[in-house]
Amino acid sequence: MVRRMLLNAAFVAALFPLGVISCSDDTNNGTGGTGGTGGSAGTGGTGGAGGATPDGGTTDAKADTTTTTDSGATDRTDGGGGTLPDGAVPPSGTQLVPGNISLVGVTSDNYAVYTDDTAGTLNVIALAGGMPTTIGMGDDRVAVRGNVVVSWAGTARVSQLQVWTAAHGAKVLGASTSASATAVAVSSDGEHILYFDGVDTGRTRGNLFISGTDATGQKQLADSVVLNDTTCTPALTFGGKAAGGAAFCTAPSLPEGGTGEGGTGEGGTGEGGTGEGGASDAATDAGAADGAGPDAGMTPVAMVQSYSGANWTVATVATNVDPRIAISPNDTTVLVSAPAGLLAYPVAGGTPTVIDPVGGFGMFTTDSLSVIYTTPAAALKRSTIASPTPTTLAASGIAGIRAKSTDDKWILGYTMIDTRADLSDLYLTSATMTATPTTLSTAMTAGLFGSDGFTADSTHAIYYTDIASGVGNFFAVATSGGMPVALGTNVWLHYAATSSKVAFNDNYDDSTSLADIRIADTAQSGSPKLLVSLADADFFIAGSKDKVVYTWKYLTGAMAGLWVTAVP
């Protein structure tokens, strides 16, 4: 089974060095897709041993296979008259849609996005129930960003772009857009989107636009943006809802019918690290895009622009800088990595504040007042933006950041990372004071599978070790100290649920793409609760974090379909 992407692209890109996000984009819905399970290690990369991760929508097609239960009985996974194995827990809660259904994602405002694999349609339905709405076809490429469903018609890599929101319905925004989940960014309120249109067939360059998700106020912001240069991959982001920005390189316009210098072709928009997990965008408060990865070796070739005000006024903030950008959640400050160090510019442009002359790149705290960042020397630092006074949190050993806790007090970081496989060593350290990082794994087999690195209440870090063949051993460790607690083995993915609870699925079977979904309360010592057995591996958490959404096909008949179940 091919892994799918989870976290919001702005945050995910913030965890990668430039030009190394790698993910195949040659397939679409039927073989993997958006919003499911992330890359194999927390930063939303290329996905375990599965390697490639497309940006399409649905779970992998499953062949008819057989499994043997603990009692020795054999059950067909296609439901051909079989029965549940002994001890298995059937689906419970509310069945939203019956039938042969594949889940694509869940929006932050609690709509399930799915394909009806019999009818071949793309649909949405409220988790509260009601009638589904068809918004596309089953082979459309799909990305779920917050409360917005972004889709591209069919399988072509340059295609028509559509957005769907509960407030505005389905709206077509462009005809020749880059069908890549990392080639869009959506504002926190879901009312505006950045995207590339006028893209040539080779996807070498395109024009940058902003539009309301109600299809009003479309405006071209930049033309001839290079899309296929891995040393200058475009980075798109919003801070909150009132300011957007981009870091990119430009080239002369192409002659009519030309495709330009090929470069690497597929590398430009960086298919990995997308924000497909609709309801799992907990980390997006960082307000970062394409930063906080290892900082050595960057080539300052890009320009950084911001877009703000009632008419999205374009301001060229900086030139000849690294192609990375972050905008504060309050839409006032733009973070730039330049030869002069880590700089903070006013959103409308002007004289920057030097945060740290040896700073690399980083992310804003939730209150927009401070920046947490790494340096080329692998130090982790924190500084206020006004009157900067950098504090060294870790003098060495943190080359990049995998996750930040929601209370801005803790960081999961790494010393070394294999960005192709999205595996690294892993360390837990304070984001508020100087401390020695706690070692979670020295082996380059740790990560997050693209999902949350901390519980919602920030009391525990949650992570994987010994990742192999797309699964890992799943642990929780208290941020206050103590020994890690093993929660599951052969775990495919997880989400932070309410408070200290975690939803995850273990006993993953690669031959059937099925796993058991469990709920663990990291604040309690009891065993995780089995919620449902033999569910499709790509499940989701509701935007409200209090419900688990999944599809179940182990048996045909009344139980097969799309289910939503409250987190116990």
N, C-alpha and C positions, 0 to 999 in steps of 0.2 A: 504494500500500500504506500502511495506517495504522500508525504506530509504536506500540510497546508500551512498558511501563515496566520499569525495571531495579532501581534501588537500593532498599535497605531504606527504608521510608517515614520512619523516625525520622531518618535522616541526610539524606534528600532534603528533608524539610520544614525541616531545619536550614539549608538553603541558600536558602530562599525567604523573601521578606517575606510578612507575613500578608495573607490576603485576595486574593492575586493568582494563586494556583495555578489554572490553568484547563485543563479537559480535558473533552471531551464524554463523557457516560456513557450515551448513548442507544442504543448498539449493544453487542453482546457477542461471544461467541467467533468467530462466522463472519467477523468483519470487523476483527480486530485482537486485542488482549487483553494478558494479563499476561505479564510476565516476559521479554519479548523484548529490545527494542532501545532502550528508554528514550525520553525526550523528546529534542529535537534538540540539547541542549547541556548535558549533564553533570549538571544539577540535576534531571533527571527530569521535565521540564516537558511542554509540550503537543505537542512533536514537529514539528520541521522545517517544511517547507512543507506537510506532511501535515495539520497542524493538530490535529485531534481525536485523542485517544487513549482508547479504552475500557478498562475493566478486565476484560474477559472473557478468554478463554483462548487461542484458536488463531490461527494465521497467517491472512492474508487469503485468501479464495477466489480462485483464479487462473483467468482465462479462457484458453481455447485461443488461443495466439498463435503467430507464427512469428518466427524470428530467422535472420539470415544470418551464416554463419561467415566467417572470414577468407579461406577458399578460395572463397567465393561460393556454397557449397552451402546449401540451406535445410533446417532441421531443425524439426519441430514440437515445441514445448515440452510438449505433452501426451503425448509419447512414442508417437504413432501410427505406429509402425514406423520412426521415425527413428534416426539414429546420432549419436554424439557428434561435435562439431566437432573438426577437427584440433588436436592439442595439448592437448585437454581431459583432465583427470585424473578418472577415475571414482571412486565411493565406495570406501573401503577401511576396514579395521579389522574391527569386529564389527557385523553387522546384528542389532539387537535385535528389531525387529518389521518384517515385510514389509508392503507394501501402501500404501494412500493414507492417510498419517499426517501430522498437523500437531503440531508440538512446542509445548507450552505453557510449560514451564520445567524446571529441574533443581533438586532440593533440595540443601541443603548436605551431606546424608548420601548423596548420589549415587543418587537415584532420578529417572528421567525421567518427566515428566508430559506426557501427550499425548492427542490425540483420534484415534480411529479414524474417519476421515471417511466410510467406507463403512457401518460399523455404527452410527455416531452415538453413540459412547460416550466417556467420559472415563476414562483409565486411568493406572496407574503401573507402572513396571518398573525393577528394579535395573540400574544400569549394568554390574554384573558378570554380568548375564544371568539367565535363569529365566523363570517364567511371569508374564505381566502380571496385574494386578488391576484390575477395573473398579470405579470409585469414584463414577461419576456419568454424566451425559448430555453429549453434545457441545455443547449450547447453554448449559450452566452457566457462570456467571461464575466466574473462578478467579484466585486470587492465591497465589503461592508465596512463603512467608516462612521462610527458613532451612530447617529440616527439616519444616515444616508446609505442607500443601496446604489452603488455605482456599477453599471453594467455596459458591456460592449457587445454589439450584435454579432453573433456567430463566432467563428474560429479565427478570422483574419487578425493579424497583428496591428493593422491600421484599420479602424472600424468606427462605426457610429457610436457615440457616447450618449448614454441615458442615465439620469439620476431619478431615484424614487424616494420620496419622503411621505410620511403619513400626513403631513400638513399640505403638501402640494401635489401629491400623486406623481405619475411618471412624466418626465420632461426630457426631450431630446436637446442636447446642447451643442453637439458638433458632429460633422460627417467624416472627418479624416483625422481621428484622434489616436494617440498612442495607447493601445490596449494593454496597458501595464498598470498594475495597482500602485507602483511607486511613482507613476507619472501623474498623480493627482494628490491634492491635499484638501481637506474639508475643515471649515471653521468649527469651533467648539459648539456653536448653536445649530449647526447643520444648515445654515442659511446661505453659505457661499462656498464655492469650489474653485480651485486653481487646476488647470489642465492644459495639455498641449493639443492644438488643432492645426490643420494645414500640414500634417506630418507626411513626409514623402514615403514612398513604398518601402524604401530600405530602412526607415526609421533612423535616419542619420541626423535629422533636425526637424524642428517644428516651431510654431509660434505659441507663446504663452498667453493664456486668457484667464480672466476671472469672470464668474457669472453667479447670479443668484441661483439657488437650486429650484426656484420657481421659473427659471428660464428668462428672467428679466435682468437688465443691467449688464449684459455681456460687454466686455471691454478687452481689447488686445493690449497686453502690457509689454511684451518684448517679441521680436521676431528673430528668426534664424538661430534659435537656441540649439546648440550642439547636443545631441542625444546619445551619441555612440562613442564618446571618448571616455574611457574608464578612468583617466586621470582628472576628469572634470565632469563627473556625473552630476546632473542637475539635482538640487535639493529644494523641495517646495515645503512650505510650512505656514501655519497660522499660529499666532500667539494665543489669543482668546477668540473673540468674534469680530474685532474691529481693526485688526492689522494682519496682513499676510506678508510673505517675503519669499525670495528665491535667491539661490546662489547658482551661477551657471557660467558657461562660456558661449560666445557667439561666433558666427562665421559669416562670410559674405553669402548673400542669397544665391541659391542654385539657379542655373539656367533652366528654362522650362523643360521638364521631362528628365532632368538630371538627378543623380542620387548622391553626388558629392564624394568626397574621399571616404572610403568605407570604414576606416578605423577598425573597431572590433565588432561592429554591427550590433550584436545583442547586448553588449556591455553597457550601453549608454544609460538606460533608465533603470538598470539594476533591479532585476525582478525579485531579488530576495528582500527579506525584511519588511514585508508589507503589513498593513494594519488591517488584516482581514477579520479580526475577531470581534467585530461589532461590540459586544458586551464586555469584552475583556480589555478595554483600553484604559485600564487603571493607571498606567504609567504615563499617560499623555500630559499630565500636569507639568512634566519637565519642560515643555515648550521648546524642545530642541529638535534640530534636524541636521543629521550628518555630523555629529560631533561626539566627543568623549571616547573615541576609539584611540588606538595608539597614534601618537602625534608625530613620530619621526617620519621624515621622507616626504612631507607634503610639498607640493609645488604651487606657489602662489600665482595662479593664472586666472582666477575667476573674478567676476564682479558680483556684488551683493546688492540687491534692490529690496526696497520695502514698498508696500501698498497700503495706504491708509486714508482716512477721511471719507466723506460722503460719496465722493466720486473715485475712490481708490487711486489717489494721486501717486504717481510713480516717483520715487526718490532713489537715485543711485547712491547708496550709502558708502560703498567702498569698491575699489578696483585693485587688481593684482594681489588678491588675497586667496586663501584656501576656499574651495567650493563647499563651505559649510555655513549654516546659519541657524540661529535660534532666536525666537522672539519671546519676550516675557509674557506670562499669562495675562498681565494687565495691559498688554499692547503698547507699552511705552518704550521698550529698550530692545535693540538688536545686538546680538552677540556675534562677533566676527573673530576669526583666527587669521592673523596677519604676520608679516615679518617682524613687526613691532611688538608682537605678543598677543595676548588675549584682550580684545577691545570691546567696549560697550558704547554703541552709538544711540543717539536719540532716534526714535522711529522715523521721524521726518528727515533724518540726515543731519549733518553738522559735525562739530568737533567731538571726537570720541574721548571716553575716559579709559585710560590704560588700567585694566584690572590687574595684569601681571605681565611684565615684559618677557617672562619665560613661560607664560601660560600656553597651553595647547588649546583645548576646547572643552566644553562642558554643557551644563544644563542649569536652568534657573530653579530656584526653590519655589514652592507653591505660592508664597507671598510676593514673589517677583523682586525681592530685596537683595538676594544673594545669588552667587553662582558657585556650583560645585564642579570642579574640573580636574583634569590630569595634565601632566607636562610631558615633554619628550624624554625626560629623565625618569618617567614612571612614578612620579610623586602625585599624591592626591591632595588637593587643596580646596579651600573654601574662602570666599571673600565677599564682603558687601560690595554693592555697585557704587553707592555714594561713598566718597572718601575711602577707596579700597585699601584694605589692610589684610593681605592674604595670610591665612593660617594653614600651616602644613598639617594635614591630618595623618598622612602616612608618607614618610620620607622616600620610600621606594617600594617597588613591588606591585603597584597598581597602575598598569598600563592602560586600562580601559574599564568602563563601568557597564555591568550587565543590568543592574536594577537599582532603583532608589525606593526606599520605603515611603509610604504616603505621608508620614509625619516629618519627612526630610531629615531623619536622624541616623539612617543606616544606609550602607551601600554594599552591594555585592559586586566585587571587582575581580579582575584577573591580571596575571602577569604575562601570560602567553595565550594566544588564541589561534586556532585553526579555523579561519573564516570560511573555508570551503565546506568543511564538515560541521562548522559551528560548534566546536568543542573547545574547552579551555580548562585550565586549572581554576580554582574558585576560592575567594576569600571574603569574609564578612568583616566590615570595619565601620567605625563611627564616622558619621558625616558632620559632627558638631565639635569634636575635640580630638586632640592628638592621642593616638592609641596604636597599639600593635595589632595588625589585622589577625583575625582568627582564621586558621587554615581549615577549609572544608574539604578540599581535594588538591593534592599536589599533582595528580595525574591529569593528563590532557584528555579526560573523558567525562568532564562535568559540564553542567549547563542548566538550561531552564525549559527547553523545548518551546521557546518563543512565548512563554506565558508569564504569569506574575512571579516576582521574586520574593514577595513578602505577603503575609496575610493582610487583610483589609485594616486590621487594627495595629499593624506594624509590630506586633509582639513576637513574630516568628519569621525567620527566613525559610523559604521553601525551595527545594532544588533537587537536582539529580546528580548521581555519580555513576560510574561504570556503565556509561552509555555505549551500547553496541546494538547493531541491527535495528536502530530506530527506537529502542526502549531503554529505560534505565531504572536504577534503584532510587526511590523517592524518599526524601528526608525532610524533616522540620527541625529547626534549632532555634531556641529562644534567643532573641536579640540581647536579653539581659545576661546571658551566659548559660552554660550547661552543656551536656552531651547531646549530639544529634539523635533524633528518634526516627527509626525506620518506619515509614507509613505503608510502603508497598514495593513490590518487585514487578519487573516487566511492565512498567507503567508507560502508557502512551502519551498522556497529557494531563494537565491539571489546571484549576482556576482557584483563585482566592474567592471564597464565598463571603457570607456575612461574618463580621467580627473576626474571630480566630479560626473559623472553619475553612476547610479546603475540600473541593470536589476533585476527584481524580479517578482514572480508570486503570486497573491492573489486569494481570493475566491476559495480556494482549496476545492474540493468535494471528500471526502474519498470514497464514493460509486462508483465514476467513475474514480478517479485518474486524474482528469482534473483541470486546473487552468488557469487564465488569466495572460498573460505576459505583464508587464508594464516597462517603462523606466522613471526614475526620475532623475532630475538634482538637486543634493543637494545644488548647489550654487544658484538656482533659487527658487522662492516662488510658482510657479504654480503647479497645480495638475499633478501627473504622467501621462504619455501618454500611452494609451492602444495600445499595439502593435498587439496582437492577442488574441482572446477569445477561451476558451475551448481547449487549447493545452494540450498535455500530460504533466504531472507535472514535469517530469525529463527533464529539458532543460539545455543548456550549453551556455557559452560565447566562442567566438573564442579566439585562443591564442593571436591574435592582439587586442582583447577586443573591436573591433569595429563592431562585428556582433553577433547576437543571433541565435543559432541553436536549432531547436526543431522538434518534430514530431507531426502530427495532424491526428486524427482518428475520430473526432466527427461525421462526415458524410463519408460514403463510396463514391467512385467516384473519379473525377479528382483532388479534393483538398487534398485527403488523401496522406500522405507521409512525406518525410524528407525535411525541409525548412531551408533556411538561409536568414536572413533579417538584413539589416544594422541598427545599433543603431542610432536613429534620434538625 
